């Protein structure tokens, strides 16, 4: 047998749990159970509350329901006569004039001198009328007749491109040998504009030297599309082999402008 050693053993957690000293948590401070009982016997001592059983707990009321007035929405009151509604006002006072109020807003008006096929092509892509400021740019500036140049500004989506397209198409169609170069910053814009212009000029014949009584002296054979408006795109990655003679409207990116000038110079030589 191992003889029992004399001395004091260290107290383990099990021994501490079996001791008579039990602690309770009160207001974040730990104290012995005996000390708590002594404090409880004093006057105005805190009362131990059973926080597990909440059946009798009641929340304090901040206000009495009878003292709170009922919230009601304000009533709509008429401040004027009800002779015209907002819809009748829009019919009588249109903010955007229509063709009915201004015939110059119709692209088929004789003042523009556009071919019927071109007007029909515009209508097929959803353009049936223009704004008053667009009409002023085309007629009052003299740009449509080729008398003056035109510089104009408008917000994004305001319709600047339509004015430029009408001026460009008008001159290319009416003036024999007239060509146009349309410069755009991105390849995607060039491709989109090229497809859109081809729809607009579909089936349109331009005025040529032969239609004015002038005959070509060269003996080369016509391909059959010389009298139509030809739209060609010039941009990086394009596989088009069209020459300057094959082009009426050249849609190109900025870096291709110099190349177009070289093509034109070589064609003139």
C-alpha positions as CSV (number, residue, x, y, z in Angstrom):
1,X,0.0,0.0,0.0
2,X,1.1,3.5,-0.8
3,X,1.3,5.4,2.4
4,X,-0.9,8.5,2.7
5,X,1.1,11.7,2.2
6,X,0.7,14.4,4.7
7,X,0.0,17.9,3.6
8,X,-2.8,20.0,1.8
9,X,-4.0,18.9,-1.6
10,X,-4.9,21.5,-4.3
11,X,-8.6,22.1,-4.6
12,X,-10.0,20.8,-7.9
13,X,-13.0,22.1,-9.8
14,X,-15.1,19.2,-8.6
15,X,-14.3,20.0,-4.9
16,X,-15.2,23.6,-5.6
17,X,-18.6,22.6,-7.0
18,X,-19.3,20.5,-3.9
19,X,-18.5,23.3,-1.5
20,X,-21.1,25.3,0.4
21,X,-20.3,28.5,-1.4
22,X,-22.6,29.1,-4.3
23,X,-22.4,32.3,-6.4
24,X,-25.3,34.1,-8.2
25,X,-25.0,36.7,-10.9
26,X,-26.7,40.0,-9.9
27,X,-26.2,43.2,-11.7
28,X,-23.1,41.9,-13.3
29,X,-21.3,41.3,-10.0
30,X,-20.5,38.0,-8.4
31,X,-21.0,37.5,-4.7
32,X,-21.3,34.5,-2.4
33,X,-24.7,33.2,-1.6
34,X,-24.2,33.9,2.1
35,X,-23.3,37.5,1.4
36,X,-26.4,37.8,-0.8
37,X,-28.7,36.5,2.0
38,X,-27.2,39.0,4.5
39,X,-27.9,41.8,2.0
40,X,-31.4,40.6,1.4
41,X,-32.2,40.9,5.1
42,X,-31.4,44.6,5.1
43,X,-33.8,47.4,4.2
44,X,-34.2,48.3,0.6
45,X,-32.3,45.2,-0.4
46,X,-32.7,44.0,-4.0
47,X,-35.2,41.2,-4.4
48,X,-34.1,38.0,-6.2
49,X,-36.2,37.6,-9.2
50,X,-36.8,34.4,-11.1
51,X,-35.7,35.4,-14.6
52,X,-36.7,32.1,-16.0
53,X,-40.4,32.4,-15.4
54,X,-41.7,35.3,-17.5
55,X,-45.4,34.4,-17.4
56,X,-46.2,37.4,-15.2
57,X,-43.9,39.9,-17.1
58,X,-45.7,43.0,-18.5
59,X,-44.1,45.6,-20.7
60,X,-44.5,49.2,-19.6
61,X,-46.8,51.3,-21.7
62,X,-45.3,54.5,-23.1
63,X,-48.6,56.2,-23.9
64,X,-52.2,55.7,-23.4
65,X,-54.1,54.7,-26.5
66,X,-56.9,57.2,-25.7
67,X,-54.4,60.1,-25.7
68,X,-53.2,59.4,-29.3
69,X,-55.2,61.1,-32.0
70,X,-56.2,59.1,-35.0
71,X,-54.1,60.0,-38.1
72,X,-56.3,60.7,-41.2
73,X,-55.2,61.6,-44.7
74,X,-55.9,65.1,-45.9
75,X,-58.9,65.6,-48.2
76,X,-58.4,66.7,-51.8
77,X,-60.1,70.0,-52.5
78,X,-60.8,71.5,-55.8
79,X,-59.1,74.9,-56.4
80,X,-60.4,75.6,-59.8
81,X,-63.1,74.8,-62.3
82,X,-63.2,71.3,-63.7
83,X,-64.0,72.4,-67.3
84,X,-60.8,70.8,-68.7
85,X,-59.0,67.8,-67.6
86,X,-55.3,67.2,-68.1
87,X,-56.1,65.1,-71.2
88,X,-58.2,67.7,-72.8
89,X,-55.5,70.3,-72.1
90,X,-53.0,68.1,-73.9
91,X,-55.2,67.9,-76.9
92,X,-55.8,71.6,-77.1
93,X,-52.3,72.7,-75.9
94,X,-49.9,70.1,-77.4
95,X,-46.4,70.6,-76.1
96,X,-45.0,68.9,-79.3
97,X,-46.6,70.2,-82.5
98,X,-47.8,67.5,-84.9
99,X,-48.2,67.4,-88.6
100,X,-51.8,68.4,-88.2
101,X,-50.7,71.7,-86.7
102,X,-47.7,72.3,-88.9
103,X,-47.5,70.6,-92.3
104,X,-43.8,71.3,-92.6
105,X,-43.2,68.6,-90.0
106,X,-44.0,66.0,-92.6
107,X,-41.0,64.9,-94.7
108,X,-43.3,64.5,-97.7
109,X,-43.8,68.3,-97.8
110,X,-42.7,69.7,-101.2
111,X,-40.4,72.2,-99.4
112,X,-37.9,69.3,-98.7
113,X,-37.9,67.9,-102.2
114,X,-37.2,64.4,-101.0
115,X,-38.0,61.4,-103.3
116,X,-41.2,59.5,-102.3
117,X,-39.2,56.3,-102.0
118,X,-37.0,58.0,-99.4
119,X,-39.9,59.3,-97.4
120,X,-41.5,55.8,-97.5
121,X,-38.2,54.2,-96.3
122,X,-38.0,56.7,-93.4
123,X,-41.6,55.8,-92.5
124,X,-40.7,52.0,-92.6
125,X,-38.0,52.6,-89.9
126,X,-40.4,54.6,-87.7
127,X,-39.7,58.2,-88.8
128,X,-42.9,59.8,-90.1
129,X,-42.5,63.3,-88.9
130,X,-39.8,65.6,-87.5
131,X,-39.5,68.3,-84.8
132,X,-39.9,72.0,-85.4
133,X,-36.3,72.7,-84.7
134,X,-35.2,70.0,-87.2
135,X,-37.4,71.7,-89.8
136,X,-35.8,75.0,-89.1
137,X,-32.3,73.5,-89.5
138,X,-33.2,72.1,-92.9
139,X,-35.2,75.0,-94.4
140,X,-34.3,78.2,-92.7
141,X,-30.6,77.7,-92.6
142,X,-30.3,77.2,-96.3
143,X,-28.3,74.0,-95.8
144,X,-30.8,71.8,-97.6
145,X,-30.4,73.9,-100.7
146,X,-26.6,73.9,-100.4
147,X,-26.4,77.6,-99.8
148,X,-24.7,77.6,-96.4
149,X,-23.0,75.3,-94.0
150,X,-24.8,74.3,-90.8
151,X,-23.5,74.0,-87.2
152,X,-26.1,72.9,-84.6
153,X,-26.2,71.3,-81.2
154,X,-28.9,69.2,-79.4
155,X,-29.0,66.9,-76.4
156,X,-28.2,63.2,-76.7
157,X,-31.1,61.5,-78.5
158,X,-32.5,64.8,-79.6
159,X,-32.4,64.0,-83.3
160,X,-29.1,65.5,-84.6
161,X,-28.3,62.5,-86.7
162,X,-31.6,62.7,-88.6
163,X,-30.8,66.2,-89.7
164,X,-27.4,65.2,-90.9
165,X,-28.7,62.2,-92.7
166,X,-31.4,64.1,-94.6
167,X,-28.8,66.8,-95.7
168,X,-26.4,64.1,-96.8
169,X,-28.9,62.0,-98.7
170,X,-30.5,65.0,-100.3
171,X,-27.2,66.1,-101.9
172,X,-26.0,62.6,-102.8
173,X,-29.3,61.8,-104.6
174,X,-29.8,65.1,-106.4
175,X,-26.3,66.2,-107.4
176,X,-24.6,64.0,-110.0
177,X,-21.2,62.6,-108.7
178,X,-21.7,63.9,-105.2
179,X,-20.2,61.7,-102.5
180,X,-20.3,61.8,-98.7
181,X,-18.0,60.6,-96.0
182,X,-19.6,60.0,-92.6
183,X,-17.0,59.6,-89.8
184,X,-17.9,57.8,-86.5
185,X,-15.6,57.0,-83.5
186,X,-16.2,53.3,-83.1
187,X,-16.4,50.2,-85.4
188,X,-19.7,49.1,-83.8
189,X,-21.3,52.5,-84.6
190,X,-20.0,52.3,-88.2
191,X,-21.5,48.9,-88.7
192,X,-24.8,50.0,-87.2
193,X,-25.0,53.2,-89.2
194,X,-24.1,51.4,-92.4
195,X,-26.9,48.9,-92.0
196,X,-29.4,51.6,-91.2
197,X,-28.4,53.8,-94.2
198,X,-28.7,50.8,-96.5
199,X,-32.3,50.3,-95.4
200,X,-33.1,54.0,-95.9
201,X,-31.7,54.2,-99.4
202,X,-33.1,50.9,-100.6
203,X,-34.7,51.2,-104.0
204,X,-33.7,54.9,-104.5
205,X,-32.2,56.0,-107.8
206,X,-29.8,59.0,-107.7
207,X,-29.5,61.6,-110.3
208,X,-26.6,60.7,-112.7
209,X,-24.9,62.4,-115.5
210,X,-26.5,60.1,-118.0
211,X,-30.0,61.0,-116.7
212,X,-29.1,64.7,-117.4
213,X,-28.3,64.0,-121.1
214,X,-24.5,63.5,-120.5
215,X,-23.0,60.3,-121.7
216,X,-19.9,58.5,-120.5
217,X,-17.0,58.4,-122.9
218,X,-15.4,55.4,-121.3
219,X,-16.0,52.0,-122.7
220,X,-16.2,50.0,-119.5
221,X,-19.3,48.0,-118.9
222,X,-21.9,49.1,-116.3
223,X,-22.4,46.6,-113.4
224,X,-26.1,47.6,-113.0
225,X,-25.9,49.4,-109.6
226,X,-24.3,52.6,-110.7
227,X,-27.6,54.5,-110.5
228,X,-28.4,53.4,-107.0
229,X,-27.1,54.9,-103.8
230,X,-24.3,52.7,-102.5
231,X,-23.3,52.7,-98.8
232,X,-19.9,51.2,-98.0
233,X,-18.3,50.8,-94.6
234,X,-14.5,51.3,-94.1
235,X,-13.2,50.2,-90.7
236,X,-10.6,47.9,-89.2
237,X,-11.2,44.3,-90.0
238,X,-13.5,45.1,-93.0
239,X,-13.2,42.8,-95.9
240,X,-14.8,45.2,-98.4
241,X,-12.8,45.7,-101.6
242,X,-15.0,48.7,-102.8
243,X,-13.2,51.5,-104.5
244,X,-13.9,55.2,-104.5
245,X,-15.9,54.8,-107.7
246,X,-18.0,52.1,-106.1
247,X,-19.0,54.4,-103.1
248,X,-21.6,57.1,-102.8
249,X,-21.7,57.2,-99.0
250,X,-18.6,56.1,-97.1
251,X,-19.1,55.3,-93.4
252,X,-15.7,55.0,-91.7
253,X,-13.9,55.2,-88.4
254,X,-11.5,58.1,-87.6
255,X,-8.4,56.2,-88.5
256,X,-9.8,55.4,-91.9
257,X,-10.3,59.1,-92.9
258,X,-6.7,59.4,-94.2
259,X,-7.1,56.2,-96.1
260,X,-10.3,57.5,-97.8
261,X,-8.4,60.6,-98.9
262,X,-5.7,58.4,-100.5
263,X,-8.4,56.4,-102.3
264,X,-10.0,59.5,-103.6
265,X,-6.7,61.0,-104.8
266,X,-5.7,57.8,-106.6
267,X,-9.2,57.7,-108.2
268,X,-8.8,61.3,-109.4
269,X,-5.4,60.6,-110.9
